[in-house]
Amino acid sequence: MKKSPKNPHSQLILIQTEKMKYTFGGKSTKGKRKIARTLLPKKWVHLCLKSKKAMGSYSLLHKQNRSKIEGLIRRKAKENHIELRDAVNMGNHLHLKIRSQRKEDFQRFLRSISGQIARIATGAKKGKKFGKFWDGIAFTRVLMTAFEELQLKGYFRANRIEQARGYQARTKFLDEFNLWVRRLKQPPVAAG
């Protein structure tokens, strides 16, 4: 049995290190040494791709881009044996909830969609270069529990509410959702 560290901060570091094993990419790893991306065959993964350049005609939601991008994601998921549960296109970033049985399939899927989405949005092709489109390495987080899946479902819904009704509606929904989640986490009070 492992001894618990005497320093409470050491315990916090152990917990953070454990969580970090299941996340990869995004802003938190920019400029840091890269480790292998963790993927577990039976677990869902939250995948996020962001681009500050995806505005105006380059937006992922632009009328010329949206349906092409959504079709590409579905097609590439099928080709690479990726189970696509949910997707939210926010214009300058994409959120996907996916599951893959093999790391190679996931890597092929990620490589193909990231390159092709950038080409769709920018119109880049041979002889017409655009440069770097994505802000950094794609973010992934393995969802280890049903509770994490529930939180992601709420986050996706909040993004859809923001698209339909604006940021204030999103904030109101998240406040109510987070309150509900906190109540779920509390143990039931025994009558007596």
VOPADO-893832 format. One record per residue (C-alpha): residue in one letter; y, z, x. Coordinates in steps of 0.02 Angstrom, whole numbers, plus 32768, in hexadecimal, padded with zeros to 4 digits. Layout:
N
<tiza res="A" yy="Y" zz="Z" xx="X"/>
...
This chain:
192
<tiza res="M" yy="8000" zz="8000" xx="8000"/>
<tiza res="K" yy="80AE" zz="7FD3" xx="8041"/>
<tiza res="K" yy="8124" zz="8063" xx="8063"/>
<tiza res="S" yy="81C8" zz="8053" xx="800B"/>
<tiza res="P" yy="825B" zz="804E" xx="8083"/>
<tiza res="K" yy="82C4" zz="80ED" xx="8091"/>
<tiza res="N" yy="8365" zz="808A" xx="8089"/>
<tiza res="P" yy="8387" zz="804F" xx="7FD5"/>
<tiza res="H" yy="83E2" zz="7FB7" xx="801A"/>
<tiza res="S" yy="8341" zz="7F81" xx="8071"/>
<tiza res="Q" yy="82EC" zz="7F7F" xx="7FC7"/>
<tiza res="L" yy="8376" zz="7F10" xx="7F83"/>
<tiza res="I" yy="8363" zz="7E99" xx="8016"/>
<tiza res="L" yy="82A7" zz="7E8F" xx="7FF6"/>
<tiza res="I" yy="82C6" zz="7E64" xx="7F3F"/>
<tiza res="Q" yy="8348" zz="7DE1" xx="7F6D"/>
<tiza res="T" yy="82D4" zz="7D96" xx="7FF1"/>
<tiza res="E" yy="8248" zz="7D8D" xx="7F71"/>
<tiza res="K" yy="82B9" zz="7D32" xx="7EF5"/>
<tiza res="M" yy="82F8" zz="7CBD" xx="7F7D"/>
<tiza res="K" yy="8246" zz="7C7F" xx="7F9A"/>
<tiza res="Y" yy="824E" zz="7C2D" xx="7EEF"/>
<tiza res="T" yy="82FA" zz="7BDD" xx="7EFE"/>
<tiza res="F" yy="832F" zz="7B4C" xx="7F6C"/>
<tiza res="G" yy="83C9" zz="7AE3" xx="7F88"/>
<tiza res="G" yy="8471" zz="7AEB" xx="7F34"/>
<tiza res="K" yy="850C" zz="7B3F" xx="7F7A"/>
<tiza res="S" yy="84B2" zz="7BDB" xx="7FB7"/>
<tiza res="T" yy="8453" zz="7B7A" xx="803E"/>
<tiza res="K" yy="84E1" zz="7B0A" xx="8079"/>
<tiza res="G" yy="84EE" zz="7B16" xx="8136"/>
<tiza res="K" yy="8456" zz="7B88" xx="8144"/>
<tiza res="R" yy="83AC" zz="7B68" xx="818F"/>
<tiza res="K" yy="833B" zz="7B0F" xx="8115"/>
<tiza res="I" yy="8291" zz="7B51" xx="80E1"/>
<tiza res="A" yy="820B" zz="7AFB" xx="807B"/>
<tiza res="R" yy="822F" zz="7AE6" xx="7FC2"/>
<tiza res="T" yy="81BA" zz="7B54" xx="7F5C"/>
<tiza res="L" yy="815E" zz="7B03" xx="7ECC"/>
<tiza res="L" yy="80CF" zz="7B52" xx="7E6A"/>
<tiza res="P" yy="805F" zz="7ADD" xx="7E03"/>
<tiza res="K" yy="8059" zz="7B43" xx="7D62"/>
<tiza res="K" yy="810F" zz="7B7D" xx="7D64"/>
<tiza res="W" yy="81A9" zz="7B28" xx="7D1C"/>
<tiza res="V" yy="8238" zz="7AFB" xx="7D92"/>
<tiza res="H" yy="82F2" zz="7AF6" xx="7D6D"/>
<tiza res="L" yy="8338" zz="7A5F" xx="7DCC"/>
<tiza res="C" yy="83F3" zz="7A43" xx="7DDB"/>
<tiza res="L" yy="8451" zz="79B0" xx="7E2B"/>
<tiza res="K" yy="850F" zz="79BC" xx="7E3C"/>
<tiza res="S" yy="8599" zz="7942" xx="7E6C"/>
<tiza res="K" yy="8655" zz="7961" xx="7E73"/>
<tiza res="K" yy="8669" zz="78A4" xx="7E79"/>
<tiza res="A" yy="8617" zz="788D" xx="7DCE"/>
<tiza res="M" yy="86BA" zz="787E" xx="7D6C"/>
<tiza res="G" yy="8708" zz="77F4" xx="7D06"/>
<tiza res="S" yy="86A2" zz="7754" xx="7D12"/>
<tiza res="Y" yy="862D" zz="77AC" xx="7D8E"/>
<tiza res="S" yy="8604" zz="7836" xx="7D0F"/>
<tiza res="L" yy="854C" zz="7849" xx="7CE7"/>
<tiza res="L" yy="8583" zz="784F" xx="7C2F"/>
<tiza res="H" yy="85EB" zz="77AE" xx="7C37"/>
<tiza res="K" yy="85B4" zz="7734" xx="7BAF"/>
<tiza res="Q" yy="8574" zz="76B8" xx="7C32"/>
<tiza res="N" yy="8511" zz="773E" xx="7C8F"/>
<tiza res="R" yy="84CB" zz="77BD" xx="7C14"/>
<tiza res="S" yy="843C" zz="775D" xx="7BC3"/>
<tiza res="K" yy="840B" zz="770A" xx="7C68"/>
<tiza res="I" yy="8401" zz="77B4" xx="7CBE"/>
<tiza res="E" yy="839F" zz="7806" xx="7C31"/>
<tiza res="G" yy="8326" zz="7773" xx="7C2B"/>
<tiza res="L" yy="8311" zz="7776" xx="7CE8"/>
<tiza res="I" yy="82E8" zz="7831" xx="7CE8"/>
<tiza res="R" yy="8265" zz="781D" xx="7C5F"/>
<tiza res="R" yy="8218" zz="7784" xx="7CB3"/>
<tiza res="K" yy="8211" zz="77D2" xx="7D61"/>
<tiza res="A" yy="81CA" zz="7874" xx="7D1B"/>
<tiza res="K" yy="813D" zz="7812" xx="7CCA"/>
<tiza res="E" yy="811D" zz="77A7" xx="7D66"/>
<tiza res="N" yy="8113" zz="7841" xx="7DD5"/>
<tiza res="H" yy="80AB" zz="78AF" xx="7D60"/>
<tiza res="I" yy="813D" zz="7926" xx="7D40"/>
<tiza res="E" yy="8140" zz="7987" xx="7C9E"/>
<tiza res="L" yy="81F4" zz="7982" xx="7C5F"/>
<tiza res="R" yy="8214" zz="7A0D" xx="7BE1"/>
<tiza res="D" yy="82D1" zz="7A07" xx="7BD1"/>
<tiza res="A" yy="836A" zz="79B3" xx="7C1C"/>
<tiza res="V" yy="8425" zz="79CD" xx="7C0C"/>
<tiza res="N" yy="84A5" zz="7951" xx="7C4E"/>
<tiza res="M" yy="854E" zz="79A5" xx="7C68"/>
<tiza res="G" yy="85A9" zz="790D" xx="7CAF"/>
<tiza res="N" yy="85BD" zz="794D" xx="7D60"/>
<tiza res="H" yy="8513" zz="79A1" xx="7D6C"/>
<tiza res="L" yy="8464" zz="7998" xx="7D24"/>
<tiza res="H" yy="83ED" zz="7A25" xx="7CF6"/>
<tiza res="L" yy="8333" zz="7A01" xx="7CE1"/>
<tiza res="K" yy="82A2" zz="7A72" xx="7CB5"/>
<tiza res="I" yy="8208" zz="7A22" xx="7D02"/>
<tiza res="R" yy="8159" zz="7A48" xx="7D3D"/>
<tiza res="S" yy="80F1" zz="79ED" xx="7DC0"/>
<tiza res="Q" yy="803E" zz="7A07" xx="7DF5"/>
<tiza res="R" yy="805B" zz="79BF" xx="7EA3"/>
<tiza res="K" yy="80EB" zz="79D6" xx="7F1C"/>
<tiza res="E" yy="80E0" zz="791F" xx="7F51"/>
<tiza res="D" yy="80FD" zz="78E6" xx="7E9D"/>
<tiza res="F" yy="8194" zz="7958" xx="7E8E"/>
<tiza res="Q" yy="81DD" zz="791A" xx="7F33"/>
<tiza res="R" yy="81C6" zz="7864" xx="7F02"/>
<tiza res="F" yy="8216" zz="7886" xx="7E58"/>
<tiza res="L" yy="82AC" zz="78E1" xx="7EA3"/>
<tiza res="R" yy="82C9" zz="785B" xx="7F29"/>
<tiza res="S" yy="82C2" zz="77CD" xx="7EAD"/>
<tiza res="I" yy="8330" zz="7819" xx="7E24"/>
<tiza res="S" yy="83B5" zz="785B" xx="7E9B"/>
<tiza res="G" yy="83CA" zz="77B2" xx="7EF0"/>
<tiza res="Q" yy="83C1" zz="7749" xx="7E53"/>
<tiza res="I" yy="8434" zz="77B9" xx="7DEB"/>
<tiza res="A" yy="84B7" zz="77AE" xx="7E75"/>
<tiza res="R" yy="84A7" zz="76EF" xx="7E73"/>
<tiza res="I" yy="84B5" zz="76E8" xx="7DB5"/>
<tiza res="A" yy="8551" zz="7756" xx="7DB3"/>
<tiza res="T" yy="85AC" zz="7703" xx="7E45"/>
<tiza res="G" yy="8570" zz="7650" xx="7E36"/>
<tiza res="A" yy="853D" zz="7658" xx="7EED"/>
<tiza res="K" yy="84C7" zz="75D1" xx="7F2B"/>
<tiza res="K" yy="84A6" zz="756D" xx="7FC7"/>
<tiza res="G" yy="854E" zz="752D" xx="8004"/>
<tiza res="K" yy="85AE" zz="75A8" xx="7F94"/>
<tiza res="K" yy="859B" zz="7654" xx="7FDF"/>
<tiza res="F" yy="85E3" zz="76F3" xx="7F94"/>
<tiza res="G" yy="85B7" zz="7780" xx="800C"/>
<tiza res="K" yy="8578" zz="782D" xx="7FE6"/>
<tiza res="F" yy="856F" zz="7852" xx="7F2B"/>
<tiza res="W" yy="8515" zz="78FA" xx="7F18"/>
<tiza res="D" yy="8569" zz="799B" xx="7F50"/>
<tiza res="G" yy="84D0" zz="79D7" xx="7FAE"/>
<tiza res="I" yy="8417" zz="79F4" xx="7FA6"/>
<tiza res="A" yy="83CE" zz="79FF" xx="7EF8"/>
<tiza res="F" yy="83BD" zz="7AB2" xx="7EB9"/>
<tiza res="T" yy="8313" zz="7AEB" xx="7E7B"/>
<tiza res="R" yy="82D8" zz="7B93" xx="7E3A"/>
<tiza res="V" yy="8225" zz="7BB8" xx="7E0A"/>
<tiza res="L" yy="8220" zz="7C15" xx="7D65"/>
<tiza res="M" yy="81A6" zz="7CA3" xx="7D87"/>
<tiza res="T" yy="81A9" zz="7CFA" xx="7CDE"/>
<tiza res="A" yy="81B9" zz="7CD2" xx="7C25"/>
<tiza res="F" yy="825B" zz="7D36" xx="7C2A"/>
<tiza res="E" yy="82A5" zz="7CBF" xx="7CAC"/>
<tiza res="E" yy="8271" zz="7C2C" xx="7C3E"/>
<tiza res="L" yy="82CB" zz="7C7E" xx="7BAB"/>
<tiza res="Q" yy="8368" zz="7C95" xx="7C13"/>
<tiza res="L" yy="8364" zz="7BDE" xx="7C47"/>
<tiza res="K" yy="834D" zz="7BA8" xx="7B93"/>
<tiza res="G" yy="83EA" zz="7C0A" xx="7B65"/>
<tiza res="Y" yy="8449" zz="7BBE" xx="7BF8"/>
<tiza res="F" yy="8418" zz="7B0D" xx="7BC3"/>
<tiza res="R" yy="844E" zz="7B33" xx="7B11"/>
<tiza res="A" yy="84F5" zz="7B77" xx="7B51"/>
<tiza res="N" yy="8512" zz="7AD3" xx="7BAE"/>
<tiza res="R" yy="84EE" zz="7A6E" xx="7B11"/>
<tiza res="I" yy="8566" zz="7ADC" xx="7AAE"/>
<tiza res="E" yy="85EC" zz="7ABF" xx="7B32"/>
<tiza res="Q" yy="85D6" zz="7A02" xx="7B22"/>
<tiza res="A" yy="85E2" zz="7A08" xx="7A65"/>
<tiza res="R" yy="8665" zz="7A90" xx="7A47"/>
<tiza res="G" yy="86B7" zz="7ABC" xx="7AED"/>
<tiza res="Y" yy="86B8" zz="7B45" xx="7B6F"/>
<tiza res="Q" yy="86EF" zz="7BD3" xx="7AFB"/>
<tiza res="A" yy="865D" zz="7BB3" xx="7A85"/>
<tiza res="R" yy="85E9" zz="7BB6" xx="7B1C"/>
<tiza res="T" yy="8631" zz="7C5D" xx="7B56"/>
<tiza res="K" yy="861D" zz="7CA8" xx="7AA8"/>
<tiza res="F" yy="8568" zz="7C6D" xx="7A9E"/>
<tiza res="L" yy="853F" zz="7CB1" xx="7B4C"/>
<tiza res="D" yy="858D" zz="7D5A" xx="7B25"/>
<tiza res="E" yy="8520" zz="7D69" xx="7A88"/>
<tiza res="F" yy="8486" zz="7D23" xx="7AE0"/>
<tiza res="N" yy="8497" zz="7D99" xx="7B74"/>
<tiza res="L" yy="84AC" zz="7E2F" xx="7AFF"/>
<tiza res="W" yy="840E" zz="7DFB" xx="7AA4"/>
<tiza res="V" yy="83B1" zz="7DE7" xx="7B4B"/>
<tiza res="R" yy="83EA" zz="7E95" xx="7B84"/>
<tiza res="R" yy="83A6" zz="7EDE" xx="7AE2"/>
<tiza res="L" yy="8300" zz="7E85" xx="7B00"/>
<tiza res="K" yy="82F2" zz="7ED3" xx="7BAD"/>
<tiza res="Q" yy="830E" zz="7F85" xx="7B6E"/>
<tiza res="P" yy="8270" zz="7FE7" xx="7B47"/>
<tiza res="P" yy="8259" zz="8015" xx="7A90"/>
<tiza res="V" yy="829A" zz="80C0" xx="7A5F"/>
<tiza res="A" yy="8210" zz="8133" xx="7A21"/>
<tiza res="A" yy="8230" zz="8182" xx="7978"/>
<tiza res="G" yy="8222" zz="823B" xx="7977"/>
